[in-house]
Amino acid sequence: VKFNNCAGNKGVRYETNSLDFKVRADGTLFAAHHVQMPSKQLILVVTAWDPQTLGRWEAMVRFLVAEKSQHNGHKPKGRKSVPGDLVQQQSDTLLPWRQHQSANGLRRQKRDWVIPPINVPENSRGPFPQQLVRIRSDKDKEIHIRYSITGVGADQPPMEVFSIDPVSGRMYVTRPMDREERASYHLRAHAVDMNGNKVENPIDLYIYVIDMNDNRPEFINQVYNGSVDEGSKPGTYVMTVTANDADDGTTANGMVRYRIVTQTPQSPSQNMFTINSETGDIVTVAAGLDREKVQQYIVIVQATDMEGNLNYGLSNTATAIITVTDVNDNPPEFTTSTVKQPRKRMRTSVVVTQNLTRKVGEMGLPTATCTHALIHSHFGFSKGPREKIQHFAAAVDYEMNRAFMLTVMVSNQAPLASGIQMSFQSTAGVTISVTDVNEAPYFPTNHKLIRLEEGVPTGTVLTTFSAVDPDRFMQQAVRYSKLSDPANWLNINATNGQITTAAVLDRESDYIKNNVYEATFLAADNGIPPASGTGTLQIYLIDINDNAPELLPKEAQICEKPNLNVINITAADADIDPNVGPFVFELPSVPSAVRKNWTITRLNGDYAQLSLRIMYLEAGVYDVPIIVTDSGNPPLYNTSVIKVKVCPCDENGDCTTIGAVAAAGLGTGAIIAILICIIILLTMVLLFVVWMKRREKERHTKQLLIDPEDDVRDNILKYDEEGGGEEDQDYDLSQLQQPETMDHVLNKTPGVRRVDERPIGAEPQYPIRPVIPHPGDIGDFINEGLRAADNDPTAPPYDSLLVFDYEGSGSTAGSVNSLNSSSSGDQDYDYLNDWGPRFKKLADMYGGGEED
């Protein structure tokens, strides 16, 4: 091997990573002893190091071993005896795993090779995939081996940047590399057999991306602003410009150099500034900077990589704006020496006086800006563009000071330039009188904090929250009122500010924040105009044990057999420490089935486990009462009920579908009972329908037993008659009574009479119907009349044929004796059958023909 360190190679030493080979001082590599070569290729790493500078350099040496002869002593052949195709095949092949065979034929594993890094240039144009190296194990002649790589760029993001042929072991890069995106990759090569068993230990592969000059320098800012005083000496620092190059800074690709391209204007010289090529510092290089002539310079700066080589490097530019600042050569002065100004009290930042000073110079520049100073602690000045405006720096009080005498001093912000022979400042007197105004009352303690326990009764006096009126020379009264009381818990006395409770204070209320209840009160005076101030009262409520704990959760699920799962229970308490946990969970003694079926196991102060005590519990929903007791003083307890759904479970402890239905509250017996009830109900409905059908049939049969000729229902129509009108109801009931005298009969003229009248002549003597008095009840009257009529044989029945009075003879209508109801005529009455069921009886009587 050849090595040159540019210093004559004095004292350079060589070594290898193998104990079988050594390197002489002249670079000759030789075998330290008789070596049995296990493969056709051998890779060594030769290191050259300088003991004086401690520098180290490495090189990889690859040996190709010729085939061994079977008859001539196993002497290795020279490189010339190796076939050319073998040399070409082995040129890019790595054997990371090597083995040696001992004298007795056993193979012993040696340590793995340290594979030198693989360098890949960025921005390669391909074609892709591009082979990098081939990795091979010397066991591939005995068994089939599969190769793979892992790591960032292979099976980790970015994915599939590198790939490997699992059979041949050739590793490829699949796309162009970008060093600015990632400079190196660490992969691991693996060798396994066809069954996935590891054949060799994983080998580390380091891949470095070689940088290319593909990035221009970039300035941090495109425009830089700097300043320099006029009259500055050469070498005065102005500013620094900085450009960064994304390429490798250890190579020329990332080494940036600066230079000034142009300067505008080029007065008084075209080279007023220079720049440090490595740091980017801009300094003055010539004298003569004058702000009155040139107020600003524009400098174009160029940054070039490749150490500033304009032929090969990439460049970029930025603009540097350099402002020439003015120096102070004119002091300020007051326009008047005494100023009087009345002011109202208790106001800050109030304009007191203007146009006190004037300054000779450029307005807006530090050399033309005055700095005012007051020899008083209550007043100060604000900054103005030319003349200062005096303001109050602190509040003043009429009751303390009614007037102020001030001395104002003014000077430039910038010191006078050297060589100016005049005073650098000026003074004036200012008298300020204070006018009294009505001030708002204020609460001396604001915010006021008090502490008390929650639950104090209504009407309890908490504190007195009073305000102070600062107007001592005004006789004013202060009145108090509530401004903000979110829960309406407090009352305030309007005259003395005494705070009392209007309701019970509850720390667990939503109006409490961090155990503090906050209310705001208003104190107003009766001045002109009225003024008011606000004060905030904060009440810190100390917790008491007034809330019993609540069991959580309210519902749960458990398997019907124990040891599969349990229910974790806890409690929630609205109180805080020490009135909360640790909690005590226990089962009540009544009903007894609760402790018989369930048990509680304590986990810690806040949690416990509810589980089955018995070996089996029928699926269903059970209400399990649990008594939860907190740790307050005195402790509070609450009996909460948790609904536990017990269901059959599978091997994973989850409820089955059938078990979920059964556990919904209906057991097997209940489901069977419901089904039986449904069947009974359907049977009853069916029997009722059959009974109704049978009854309808019997009623229809009874109707057929009546002679159709005697059934006259079709000929009789009954209507709902409710009686006549008012005119028809005006009748004399005396006409229904038995006549008391017969005069109206005896006095009647002879002639035809009605058969329903009593005869006048001699007739058989029958008992005369007794004359009854006029009854008071029409019902009794009718009944008595009925009995009298039934016992009187001379009285005709009411439904008999009545003969009315004869109307005379000689009627022009003729006789009607010829009319009869005989059916012997030729009249056809068959049409009566077409008149409907109401004329069926008449049609049967007259349309029967010979059958009648």
Stockholm file with secondary structure:
# STOCKHOLM 1.0

chainA/1-852         VKFNNCAGNKGVRYETNSLDFKVRADGTLFAAHHVQMPSKQLILVVTAWDPQTLGRWEAMVRFLVAEKSQHNGHKPKGRKSVPGDLVQQQSDTLLPWRQHQSANGLRRQKRDWVIPPINVPENSRGPFPQQLVRIRSDKDKEIHIRYSITGVGADQPPMEVFSIDPVSGRMYVTRPMDREERASYHLRAHAVDMNGNKVENPIDLYIYVIDMNDNRPEFINQVYNGSVDEGSKPGTYVMTVTANDADDGTTANGMVRYRIVTQTPQSPSQNMFTINSETGDIVTVAAGLDREKVQQYIVIVQATDMEGNLNYGLSNTATAIITVTDVNDNPPEFTTSTVKQPRKRMRTSVVVTQNLTRKVGEMGLPTATCTHALIHSHFGFSKGPREKIQHFAAAVDYEMNRAFMLTVMVSNQAPLASGIQMSFQSTAGVTISVTDVNEAPYFPTNHKLIRLEEGVPTGTVLTTFSAVDPDRFMQQAVRYSKLSDPANWLNINATNGQITTAAVLDRESDYIKNNVYEATFLAADNGIPPASGTGTLQIYLIDINDNAPELLPKEAQICEKPNLNVINITAADADIDPNVGPFVFELPSVPSAVRKNWTITRLNGDYAQLSLRIMYLEAGVYDVPIIVTDSGNPPLYNTSVIKVKVCPCDENGDCTTIGAVAAAGLGTGAIIAILICIIILLTMVLLFVVWMKRREKERHTKQLLIDPEDDVRDNILKYDEEGGGEEDQDYDLSQLQQPETMDHVLNKTPGVRRVDERPIGAEPQYPIRPVIPHPGDIGDFINEGLRAADNDPTAPPYDSLLVFDYEGSGSTAGSVNSLNSSSSGDQDYDYLNDWGPRFKKLADMYGGGEED
#=GR chainA/1-852 SS CCCCCSSTTTTCEEEESCTTEEECTTSCEEESSCCCCCSSEEEEEEEEECTTTCCEEEEEEEEECCCCCSSSTTCCCCGGGSCHHHHHHHTTEECCCCEEECTTSCEEECCCCCCCCEEEETTCCCCSSEEEEEECCGGGGTSCEEEEEEEBTTTBSSTTSEEECTTTCEEEECSCCCTTTCSEEEEEEEEEETTSCEEEEEEEEEEEEECCSCCCCEESCSEEEEEEETTCCTTCEEEECCEECSSCTTSGGGCCEEEEEEEESCCSCSCSEEECTTTCEEEECSSCCCTTTCCEEEEEEEEESGGGCTTTSCEEEEEEEEEEECCBCCCCEESCSEEEEEEESSCSSCCCCCCCEECCSCTTSGGGCEEEEESSSSEEEECCSSSCEEEESSCCCTTTCSEEEEEEEEEESSCBCTTCCSCSEEEEEEEEEEECCCCCCBCSSSSEEEEEETTCCTTCEEEECCCBCCCTTSCCCEEEEEEECTTCCEEECTTTCEEEESSCCCTTSTTCBTTEEEEEEEEEECCSSCCEEEEEEEEEEECCSCCCCEEECSEEEEESSTTSCCEEEEEECSSCTTSSCSCEEECCSSSHHHHHHEEEEECSSSEEEEEESSSCCCSEEEEEEEEEECCCSSCCEEEEEEEEEEECBCTTSCBCHHHHHHTTTCCHHHHHHHHHHHHHHHHHHHHHHHHHHHHHHHHHHHHHTSCTTTCCTTTCCCCCCCCCCTTTTCCCGGGGSCCSCCHHHHTSCSSCCCTTSCCSSCCCCCCCCCCCCCCSCHHHHHHHHHHHHHHCTTSCCTTSCCCCCCCCSCCTTCCCTTCCCCSCSSCCCGGGGGGCGGGHHHHHHHSCGGGC
#=GC SS_cons         CCCCCSSTTTTCEEEESCTTEEECTTSCEEESSCCCCCSSEEEEEEEEECTTTCCEEEEEEEEECCCCCSSSTTCCCCGGGSCHHHHHHHTTEECCCCEEECTTSCEEECCCCCCCCEEEETTCCCCSSEEEEEECCGGGGTSCEEEEEEEBTTTBSSTTSEEECTTTCEEEECSCCCTTTCSEEEEEEEEEETTSCEEEEEEEEEEEEECCSCCCCEESCSEEEEEEETTCCTTCEEEECCEECSSCTTSGGGCCEEEEEEEESCCSCSCSEEECTTTCEEEECSSCCCTTTCCEEEEEEEEESGGGCTTTSCEEEEEEEEEEECCBCCCCEESCSEEEEEEESSCSSCCCCCCCEECCSCTTSGGGCEEEEESSSSEEEECCSSSCEEEESSCCCTTTCSEEEEEEEEEESSCBCTTCCSCSEEEEEEEEEEECCCCCCBCSSSSEEEEEETTCCTTCEEEECCCBCCCTTSCCCEEEEEEECTTCCEEECTTTCEEEESSCCCTTSTTCBTTEEEEEEEEEECCSSCCEEEEEEEEEEECCSCCCCEEECSEEEEESSTTSCCEEEEEECSSCTTSSCSCEEECCSSSHHHHHHEEEEECSSSEEEEEESSSCCCSEEEEEEEEEECCCSSCCEEEEEEEEEEECBCTTSCBCHHHHHHTTTCCHHHHHHHHHHHHHHHHHHHHHHHHHHHHHHHHHHHHHTSCTTTCCTTTCCCCCCCCCCTTTTCCCGGGGSCCSCCHHHHTSCSSCCCTTSCCSSCCCCCCCCCCCCCCSCHHHHHHHHHHHHHHCTTSCCTTSCCCCCCCCSCCTTCCCTTCCCCSCSSCCCGGGGGGCGGGHHHHHHHSCGGGC
//
